[in-house]
């Protein structure tokens, strides 16, 4: 069975964006060492245009063949005229307001997102599913998440968009790996305790 991984960037105090969802302040920490790590370990999580700029456009997927995101995350590219930001992956966008996909590679899901994820997890294949964001989608899929990969940036927001937009419920994870970088970024990997 394939797994769902929430691979996400956040501040030290657990916010994935400011109150409006903007996380662009975290981009200032992408230096040569960290960019090399992301290009090598998570090449498929880089948007298609970034993959081209980093010279990894043709790099095979190492972990994921599918990306799931909410309309807020998807809209960042859409507003820039990019209708398929991860064209090298199967793209799924959870939305009730978009009724027609702007690109043939983008599947829109307006109904039961958790049921769609369970279908994806049941498919054959060695690669998993990447939950890109945002908070509401992570909240809807909290019980389906098998792995967390949290890129913590050395910033404190104070308030903003939380990692999970959901009601209180305890879900246990086990720490599997920690990687730190000279720029202060720490990448932690957790697996779900079931």
N, C-alpha and C positions, 0 to 999 in steps of 0.2 A: 504494500500500500504506500502510495506517495504521501509526503508530509507537507503541511502548510507551515511556512516559516515567516514570522513577522520580522523582517529585516528593516530596521528603522534607526534614524538619527534622532538624538534628543539632547537637551541641555542636562546639566548635572542634576537639576531638580525635576527631571522627568517630563519636560514639555517638548513636543515635536514641532512646535511653532509658537509664534507670538499669539496674542488674542485673536488676530485675524488669520492665523495659520501660516504666516510667513516665517520661513526658517533660513532665509538667505544669509543671516549673520554667521551661520555655521560653515558656509562655503569658504570663509577666510582661512580655515584650518587645513584646507586641502593643499598640502605641500608635496614636494617630490617623493618623499618616503611613503606618505599615506596614499598618494595617487598610485604609486607603484603597487602597493598592497591591494588596493581596490581593483586595479586592472588585472592583477594576477589571480586573486582569490574570488572575486565577485564580478567578472567582466560583464555578465549578462544584466547586472543591476545598473549599469551605466546607460543613460539614454543613447539611442542610436547615434545622434550627432556627436555626443561626447566620445563614444567608442571610436568613431572615425577620427576625431581630433587626437585621441590617445594612441592611435595606431593599432587598436584591437578590434576593428570592425568585423573581422572574420574569425575572431577567437570563438571557439566552441563554448557552449554553456557548460559550466562546471556543476552547478547546483540546481538551476531552475530552467523550466521551459515555458512557464506561464506566470503572468503577473496579474494581480488583482489590485485595483485601486478604486477609491471613491471619486465622485465627480470633482471635488475640490482639488485633489491631487492631479487629476487628469486635465482639469481646466488650465493649469499653469502652462502646459504645452499647447493646448487648444487655443488659448488667447494669443500665443505666439505664432499661430498658423501651423502648428505641428499636430496633425490628426492621429498619428501613430508614433508616440514618443519612444516606444520599445518595440519597434517593428521586427526585431529579431526574436521576439517572444510572442506567444499567444497572449493577447491583451483582453482583460475583462474589466469593465467599468460598471460599478454599482451605481445606478442612477434611476430616479423616478421622473426627472424632468427632461432628459434627453430621450426622445422616442425613436430617433433614427440614427444609426451609427454613422459618424462622419468618415469612417475608413473601413474597408472590408476586413482588416485584421483586428478590429475592435468589436468585441461582443458586449452588448449592453444587457445588464441584468436588473430588472425592476422588481422582481419577486423575491422569493426566499433565497437569499444569498448563501446561507449556511447549507441549504440543500444542494445548491449548485457546487459548492466547495466539496461536499461529500462525494458528489459524482466525479469531480476532478481527481480527488484522492483515490478513488477506486479504479481509475484508469491504470493501464500497464505503463511502465516506463521507469527508467532509473532516475530521472530528474524530478524535482519537487516544484512546489507552487510558492511564489513569493508574494506575500502581502505587503504592498508598498505603502499603503496609508489610505485614509487618515484615521482619526480617532473614532469616528462613528462606525466606520467599517470594522476596525479592530474590535470595537465593543460588540458588534453583531457576531463576529467570528471568534470571540474570546475562547469559547469552548472547543473550537476546531483547531486552534493553534497548537502545533506540536513542538515548535522550536522558536526561541527568541534570539535574534542577533541584534544587540543594542550597541550602536555607535554613540558613545557619550562624549559630547564636546565640552571643553572647559569653559562653559558659560553658565550663568544663573539667570533665568528669565524672571523669576518671581511669580509670574502668572502666564497663562497662555493656553494652548491646545494640549491637553494631556495625551499620553500614549494610548489610553483606552477611554473611550466615551461610553461608559457602562455603569450600571448600578453596582453597589458593593457586592463582591463575592471573592472568596479566597481561592486562588488557583496556584498550586505549587509547581515550581520548576527547580531543576538541579543545574548548578553551574558546571559547564563542561570545559570552557576555555576562556582565557583572558589574554588579550594582546594590547600592549600599550605602545604609544608612539612619542617621539620627541616633541611633537607639537601639543601634547597634552590629551590627545584623543585616546580613549580606551574602548576597545571592542570586546564585548562579553557575549558568550554563547551559552544559552540555557536550553535544556530539553525538558519537556513536560513530564511531570510525575503523574502517572495514571494508575 
